[in-house]
Every structure is written in structure tokens, then in C-alpha cells.
Amino acid sequence: MAEIVVKILECWYISHDVKCFRVEKPKGFKFIPGQATDVSINLPEWKDKLRPFSFTALNEWPFLEFIIKIYDDHNGVTHQLGKTNAGAELILHDTFGSIQYKGPGIFIAGGAGITPFIAIFRELNKQKKLLPGNALIFSNKTAHDIILAEELAKMLGPAFINVFTRQGVIGFRERRIDREYLVETIRDFSQHFYVCGPEIFVKDIVELLLNLGATAETVIIEK
Ligand SMILES: Cc1cc2nc3c(=O)[nH]c(=O)nc-3n(C[C@H](O)[C@H](O)[C@H](O)COP(=O)(O)OP(=O)(O)OC[C@H]3O[C@@H](n4cnc5c(N)ncnc54)[C@H](O)[C@@H]3O)c2cc1C
């Protein structure tokens, strides 16, 4: 198994519980947008605790980037990452992932499940003409929880659709992504669907999409 030690160059909170880490990029390091790597913190008591995180930078950037939701409800790796700052080291392990761009479609993300899509959108946005034809349905508890709201709105325009499960926000839908919502929102179930988020979110949405006419080949998830 690969083990690459990288220094954190800078890190900061981009929302109340999500932290962005920019880390050294090993020479020649490449990934496919949508892929992830197992990461651990290079400290004796943490180096063997590996957790997967998606690459969010563009390959051409001179650093790697991770956008990480910090869980402070128990002493896990992300809680420790919340206390970890520039100058500390992370260990990157193997790169993997089955989420890759296969063509225009609907991206459906729950919370931190947006991260593999950030890399894909940034790449498509760079190649200007490729982003139109794609849409994002992004489910969060409240507006407060949207990761990179401004950047996503700029890249996707009206194709950036927010769904809030908890908070009434004027101008936004307040509901869950259920069958009724998908039928109302999506006209064509033969296009690609990219789904990422908590396990139960992915399971429920994939089941609904398959029932509505999508196929196992056109629904792309992390396996
Ligand atoms: C391929 C892949 C890519 C991913 N990419 C990203 C990414 O880019 N960014 C990102 O933020 N996340 C990403 N994730 C999710 C991320 O890996 C997890 O959030 C992370 O592993 C959590 O690690 P942890 O040690 O802090 O929590 P864990 O201990 O692994 O616990 C995870 C969950 O269980 C709950 N939990 C566990 N134990 C307790 C306890 N004792 N008390 C209370 N709650 C508990 C936590 O609240 C949390 O919801 C990705 C996951 C996969 C599979």
C-alpha cells in the first residue's frame, strides 16, 4: 500500500463544520476528478487510522486539496483534523474511486457528498462548454450547511438546485428528495445520474431512480 507523507500548507474553516486543507502535492501526482484517497494524520496515535477523502483540486493546481466535514461528537479522525493546522503532516495512501464523469446528467449530493463532484465541476468548468447540460441537486439540513455555495452557484447558475431538509428559506425548496420530488424535478430518467452522500441517502435515491427508469449503467455511485 502506498504511503506518501505530505505537509499541510494551509487550512481554514469554510463553514461552521467543514474545513479545507491544502497540502503538498508529490511530484507528478495525478488523480481522476471524483477519486479519493485514504488519509491518516502523521502522528504516532493517528497514523494507522485511515479515512477516505476526495480530491477537490484541479490536477494542474500546485497543491492537493481536501474539503472535510469535521465531526466533533466523538474523538475520530475528523475531530482530530479539526485541531490540525498548517505545518502538520498527513499520510496519503492508495487512490481509488468509481465516481468519474461519464457525460451530462444530474448530480445529486447530500452534505459532504458534494466533494467528488467539486473536482468534476471544477474540471468541466475549466473546459467551458462542458458544464452546461449538467445540473446539481444539493441536499443539506439548512442553508448554513451548503459547502462552497458561491462557487457552485457561479459555475452552475440556475442548474444549481438546493434542497433543505430542516429550514424554511424563502425562495428555496424545503423538503426531502423523495419520489414525488424527483418526478417533479427531472424530465429525463435516461440520462446519467451521479449520487453521493451518506450511505442511506445514496441507497434510497438510487432505488428511486432505478424505479423511475434509470439503469445500473447510468447511475454512478461510489462502490
Ligand atoms: C470514497 C469516500 C470519499 C469521501 N470523501 C469525503 C470528503 O471529501 N470529505 C468529507 O468530509 N468526507 C468524505 N467522506 C466521508 C469521510 O470518510 C468520513 O466522514 C470520515 O471517515 C469520518 O471519520 P471520523 O473518524 O471522524 O468518524 P468515524 O469514527 O469514522 O465516524 C463516522 C460517522 O459515525 C458517527 N460516529 C461514529 N462513532 C461515534 C460516536 N462514538 N459518537 C457519535 N457519533 C459517532 C459520526 O458522527 C459520523 O457520522 C468520504 C467517504 C468515502 C467512502
The ligand as an ORCA input file, in Angstrom:
! r2SCAN-3c Opt
* xyz 0 1
  C     -14.867      7.343     -1.086
  C     -15.195      8.311      0.032
  C     -14.819      9.637     -0.081
  C     -15.109     10.553      0.942
  N     -14.732     11.855      0.781
  C     -15.021     12.743      1.770
  C     -14.625     14.114      1.639
  O     -14.014     14.520      0.659
  N     -14.946     14.951      2.650
  C     -15.620     14.531      3.771
  O     -15.899     15.355      4.652
  N     -15.985     13.246      3.924
  C     -15.683     12.340      2.972
  N     -16.039     11.029      3.144
  C     -16.606     10.612      4.448
  C     -15.463     10.509      5.468
  O     -14.603      9.455      5.079
  C     -15.993     10.298      6.909
  O     -16.727     11.410      7.310
  C     -14.833     10.101      7.848
  O     -14.260      8.833      7.588
  C     -15.260     10.200      9.284
  O     -14.146      9.864     10.065
  P     -14.165     10.008     11.653
  O     -13.025      9.187     12.152
  O     -14.206     11.427     12.061
  O     -15.544      9.394     12.041
  P     -15.915      7.833     12.231
  O     -15.437      7.454     13.606
  O     -15.434      7.053     11.081
  O     -17.481      8.016     12.254
  C     -18.248      8.397     11.115
  C     -19.729      8.663     11.494
  O     -20.206      7.961     12.622
  C     -20.576      8.831     13.678
  N     -19.988      8.249     14.928
  C     -19.099      7.237     14.982
  N     -18.760      6.970     16.247
  C     -19.433      7.804     17.015
  C     -19.521      8.039     18.417
  N     -18.814      7.308     19.266
  N     -20.311      9.025     18.844
  C     -21.014      9.754     17.986
  N     -21.004      9.580     16.664
  C     -20.217      8.639     16.176
  C     -20.027     10.160     13.317
  O     -20.831     11.244     13.745
  C     -20.025     10.093     11.826
  O     -21.325     10.375     11.333
  C     -15.783     10.115      2.120
  C     -16.165      8.772      2.232
  C     -15.885      7.881      1.197
  C     -16.309      6.439      1.350
*
